Amino acid sequence: MKIPDDVRKDIPLTIEVIYFDNTATSLTPKPVIEAMDDYYLRYRANVHRGVHRLSQMATHKYEESRKIVADFINAEFGEIVFTKNTSESLNLVALGLENLFRPGDKIVTTPYEHHSDLLPWQRLARRKGLKLEFIEGDNEGNLDLSDAERKIKDAKLVAVQHVSNVLGVVHEVEELGKMAKEEGAIFVVDAAQSAGHMEVDVRKLHVDFLAFSGHKGPMGPTGIGVLYLNSGFFDVFEPPLIGGGTIEDVSPDGYRLTEPPERFEAGTPNIGGAIGLAAGIRYIQRIGLKGIERQERKLVKRTVEGLDELEIPWYGPGNLKKHAGVVSFNIPPLHPHDVAAVLDDHGIMVRSGHHCALPVMKKLGINGTVRASFHVYNSLEEVEAFLGVLEELVRNLR
Ligand SMILES: Cc1ncc(COP(=O)(O)O)c(C=O)c1O
């Protein structure tokens, strides 16, 4: 597929607006909508519950979607649990591992986490009397790997984001995973901003648990997420939710749970969502992850160059090799929301605010940022139009 033109043809909204809010959620290409329509119009039924043909077909497509997700991140079929989103996946990890922790155990994370990869650990630490420590890092988002090594030494669990949704920094998850495994710590990765934008391989990254959302990088619908759970944890991970679909046998005295992944998916799942997610992944695979990454890097490079030319301060790693498709900036004395409103007046959608990462804002000593975030369907022409609006804004200000 020709990048970005062929992708843009599949997404009518790209003609109407400049959509630079891909970190929040991405636009949906037609093949994803068609796959979901197909389910709702042709074989709408529940899964794992009926012998009739519609249920058989829905079950087949739902499980085929699981296989597509598994292959996408190099996991085994049974290691993929469908959830609502990244936030739910990470909460499930913290709840399901709770019984493994003893007072005084240590969880290590980073200062750059999204609230969804911080609050579950803060709550777990409070409930179980654990220590929560943060790897040192600078204001660009670069982690101090020697400090990481020191802190991970006696950790029970290490939870890190792959890519920051504020700074765009790509963290050294493979190295951190190696450190965690050498110390026998559980390694959890928040891949909300990497899956669908770059290769995510759970074996290469030494991951025990990994979470991502269907509606971001993979261009799927909202309401579907993924929890990867390494098969080594099947017997020690307590399913936080149980009930319909999770059992092998039940009597008035008790129950015996069934095998994973069903053990971890209580109740009717988001069937259409899983099918849409798989269609999104197939679509991404047709474009090619390398091409997606290359396009986003090109857009970041031009964006930060343009911001530098306009003397607009931006945040994130100066080393562009470590900078994924997210650029945060500010135009003082304007409030980030005011900048976003001006851009909206010109048909350009960006996010403004604290981006669910208040500790990052506190570290940088700011209240918020304006954030432009890209996907493969964004073009250099769009970046130029965006820089043009900022140039006018800055000219009027100074
Ligand atoms: C790094 C990161 N983690 C977690 C999340 C939460 O994702 P969701 O809202 O889909 O649960 C986000 C959302 O922006 C994110 O950027």
The ligand as an ORCA input file, in Angstrom:
! r2SCAN-3c Opt
* xyz 0 1
  C       0.599      4.938     27.707
  C      -0.883      4.723     27.917
  N      -1.298      3.773     28.768
  C      -2.592      3.523     28.978
  C      -3.568      4.239     28.327
  C      -5.004      3.930     28.583
  O      -5.622      3.434     27.420
  P      -7.184      3.199     27.429
  O      -7.819      4.529     27.669
  O      -7.495      2.666     26.058
  O      -7.461      2.234     28.512
  C      -3.195      5.253     27.443
  C      -4.204      6.081     26.771
  O      -3.942      7.108     26.200
  C      -1.815      5.479     27.227
  O      -1.406      6.439     26.385
*
